[in-house]
Amino acid sequence: MASGGASVASLWTEVNRCGHSGDYTRALKALTKILHENRDDVTALHCKLVCLIQNGSFKEALNVMNTHSKVLGSDVVFEKAYCEYRLNRVESALKTIEGAPEQTDKLKELYGQVLYRLERYDDCKSVYTDLIRNSQDEYEEERKTNMAAVVASMSQWEEAPLEDLGLPESTYELCYNAACSLIGQGQFTEALNKLRQAEELCRVSLADDSDVTEEDIDSELAVIHSQMAYVMQLQGRTDEALQLYNQVIKLKPSDVGLLAVTANNIITINKDQNVFDSKKKVKLTNAEGVEYKLAKKQLQAIDLNKALLAMYTNQADQCRKLSSSLQSQNPGHPRPVLIQVAQLCREKQHSKAIELLQQFSDQHPESASGIKLTMAQLYLVQGHVTKACDVLRSIEEFKHKSGMVSALVTMYSHEEDIDGAIDVFRQAIEHYQSEQPGSAAHLALVREAANFKLKYGRKKEAISDLEQLWKQNTNDIHTLAQLISAYSLVDTNKAKSLSKHLPSADKMAFNVDVDELENSHGATYVRKKAAKVTGENLLKEQGQGDIKKKRKKKKGKLPKNCDPKATPDPERWFPMRERSYYRGKKKGKKKEQIGKGTQGAMAGASAELDASKTASSPPTSPRPGSASGSSAAAPASNMVPPRQQKPAASGATRKKAPQKKKKGGKGGW
């Protein structure tokens, strides 16, 4: 026993020495020998857990804790929760922490990390606020960095208003998180300045460390550069953003989340162009462990872009598969449905696309606004304007907006449904009469309704709108003039009584500068002003007025072959056909028919070249009674073979006869 005790003591010495030197593998060997002597040694088990965690063997550490749970008890709650957290079993880690008998500071630190991973930012913020307030140690700066990350996430993903917690910006991590908060608020210029400040702080802090290489600095700056590119992309500076994104990709950082986000943003810049590059970049978004590095909204955006890329590359089945998967994960999100509809429209299946939109609209009325707008657009593509109007009028959120009213009135007017357009005006005016009476939007709608009714001859209906407008502002001369004009066609007595309210001509012309009006851009006729005459110029004009220069008359030019002594033809002003001596054109000799007959034939030489008309021409066939053998016995050299018409060469000057034109129809000439 003494020798065994001595060996165990030496093993513990070995464990202590390895622990100080960081050699946890050798320490594990010693601890295994100790546990071989005493299987339930709590201290040895605890040390073994620490060594396994330091070596990254989280599964083995969990197995040890589960095997010796009775012996270890609640002493290893933190170690168990940490192993579950590192194995991405976040829900299990949360249950372990919440089930702990006592919430120590290190458990609270881990609790904050777990809540952040679960995107429960409000609870996470409360935990870090409590830790920063009630603890003072060397980890205070890390807690503030985590707190700034929580605030930035709330600003970006939950669109929460930016809250000033008085966090410093002394490190590049804190400065980076402050920039992310500004991005969430849409302050892109300020965010870009913060990111440049973070870049400078990072270079300065890492340059002091002699062990850090330039490659290490570039790798650490990659996340800052990627975020700078994102801000530039939001500002519309896509070329600069793309250059920075590609620099980050070339560095091949070890952070798979950073690579996935950068590759996704490059795909969004490419859109439906440069598809080959996008297909290469999309592979980076499929790396192992990406789902644990990014927020849910980031993962959704990546999956949506994958579906869109499949649509642009004509992979219809893949597009449907991805969009259906997204819809099952987020049943109330409209974008997966819109991608499916876009794919159906590319396949010219508009009716099926409208059915899909209608189905989603019925199931999720809270997200139906954008869906119904798309449905109306598809109806318009098919030419069903009235159906599109019905869909637009069913959107309560936009029903009475000025833009919607304008669109509906335009479409009803196109369909010549004037009553429908007037009904749209009526409903909108009633809405503003009850919600915002007398507002600028209300009065503008009333005026537009009156103008529309006057345009289409609805005088009586327009009068009520014009009277309402005039009562709101009795000094509005334009409205009064319109009202009098409308009454003049319906009730002349009323028009006369209203005309008394018109101001006099003197008042209406008051403060009108006629010269300025004439010199304005809209003036069609400008009265020339008389130039001011000085004393010297007046004398000159008086002296020159007596003696006026006479202009010499130029002699008119006569036509050629004109005899000035001869009497001109009195009918010279009439057209030739209408003159009394016109006898019509004399018929001349027939011109040679050129271009008729076979290609290359000449009309004048046809008789000369006709061999049958010449006396010496041999018969074309043997005559009756002639010896058939005489022709056969003739020498072959005297035989003239028939000349075939050869096609003209490419350089020949002879023209081909024009081809007949093909008529319309099924192959007929």
Buried (B, 14 or more C-beta within 10 A) or exposed (E): EEEEEEEBEEBBEBBEEBBEEEBBEBBBBBBEBBBEEEEEBBEBBBBBBBBBBBBEBBEBBBEBBEEBEEBBEEEBBBBBBBBBBBBBBBEBBBEBBEEBEEEEEEBBBBBBBBBBBBBBBEBBBBBBBEBBEEEEEEEEEEBBBBBBBBBBBBBBBEEBEBEEBEBEBEBBBBBBBBBBBBBBBEBBEBBBBBBBBBBEBBEEBBEEEEEBEEEEBBBBBBBBBBBBBBBBBBEEBBEEBBEBBBBBBEBEBEBBBBBBBBBBBBBBBBEEEEBEBBBEBBEBBEBEEBBEBBBEEBBBBBBBBBBBBBBBBEBBEBBBEBBBBBBEEBEEBBBBBBBBBBBBBBEEBBEBBBBBBBEBBEEBEEBBBBBBBBBBEBBBEEEBBEBBBEBBBEBEEBBBEEEBBEBBBEBBBEEEBBEBBBBBBBBBBEBBBEEEEEEEBBBEBBBBBBBBBBEBEBBEBBBEBBBBBBEBEEEBBEBBBBBBBBBBEEBEEBBEEBBEEEEEEEEEEEEEEEEEEBEEEEEEEEEEEEEEEEEEEEEEEEEEEEEEEEEEEEEEEEEEEEEEEEEEEEEEEEEEEEBEEEEEEEEEEEEEEEEEEEEEEEEEEEEEEEEEEEEEEEEEEEEEEEEEEEEEEEEEEEEEEEEEEEEEEEEEEEEEEEEEEEEEEEEEE
